[in-house]
Amino acid sequence: MAASHSITDVSIGDSGIRLGQFLQLAGLVDSGGEAKEAVRASAVRVNGEVDERRGRQLAIGDIVAFGGREARVCA
């Protein structure tokens, strides 16, 4: 399945990261408040599925999408 846009790889190092934090780290949102609102509005997808848990623990390889952009969790 070919994507019409690129996925940005975002390194989180060896520790885990939560969805709200990753949205900020990846530059998909500007603030924690914006992350909270985006998640609450069902505007964030993780691996193609809407996820409304800002505290969801992400795993290496997960793909987070918001605002027409995608970022992949990398070690």
C-alpha positions as CSV (number, residue, x, y, z in Angstrom):
1,M,0.0,0.0,0.0
2,A,1.7,3.2,-1.2
3,A,1.3,6.4,0.8
4,S,0.9,9.7,-1.0
5,H,3.0,11.4,1.6
6,S,6.1,10.6,3.7
7,I,6.2,9.4,7.2
8,T,8.7,11.1,9.5
9,D,10.8,8.9,11.8
10,V,11.0,10.3,15.3
11,S,13.5,8.8,17.7
12,I,12.4,8.4,21.3
13,G,15.6,6.6,22.6
14,D,15.3,3.6,24.8
15,S,12.4,4.8,27.1
16,G,8.8,4.6,26.3
17,I,6.6,7.6,25.4
18,R,3.0,8.5,25.7
19,L,0.8,9.6,22.8
20,G,0.4,13.2,24.0
21,Q,4.2,13.6,24.5
22,F,4.9,12.0,21.1
23,L,2.6,14.4,19.3
24,Q,4.7,17.3,20.7
25,L,8.0,15.6,20.1
26,A,7.2,14.8,16.5
27,G,6.1,18.4,15.9
28,L,2.5,17.4,15.0
29,V,1.2,19.8,17.7
30,D,2.7,22.8,19.4
31,S,1.7,22.3,23.0
32,G,0.4,19.7,25.5
33,G,-3.0,21.6,25.4
34,E,-3.2,21.2,21.7
35,A,-2.4,17.5,22.0
36,K,-5.1,17.1,24.6
37,E,-7.7,18.8,22.4
38,A,-6.7,16.8,19.3
39,V,-7.0,13.5,21.1
40,R,-10.3,14.5,22.7
41,A,-11.6,15.5,19.3
42,S,-10.9,12.0,17.9
43,A,-8.5,13.7,15.4
44,V,-5.5,11.5,16.2
45,R,-4.9,8.0,14.7
46,V,-2.4,5.4,15.9
47,N,-1.7,2.7,13.3
48,G,-4.8,3.7,11.4
49,E,-7.2,3.6,14.4
50,V,-8.6,6.6,16.2
51,D,-7.2,6.7,19.8
52,E,-8.7,8.9,22.5
53,R,-6.1,8.0,25.2
54,R,-3.6,10.8,25.4
55,G,-1.7,8.6,27.9
56,R,-1.5,5.6,25.6
57,Q,1.9,4.1,25.7
58,L,3.4,3.9,22.2
59,A,5.7,1.1,21.0
60,I,8.5,1.2,18.5
61,G,7.1,1.1,15.0
62,D,3.7,2.7,15.9
63,I,2.6,5.3,13.4
64,V,0.8,8.4,14.7
65,A,-1.2,10.6,12.3
66,F,-2.7,14.1,12.9
67,G,-3.4,17.0,10.6
68,G,-2.5,15.2,7.4
69,R,1.0,14.3,8.7
70,E,2.4,11.0,10.0
71,A,5.2,10.2,12.3
72,R,6.7,6.8,13.2
73,V,8.0,5.9,16.7
74,C,11.7,4.9,16.3
75,A,14.3,3.8,18.9
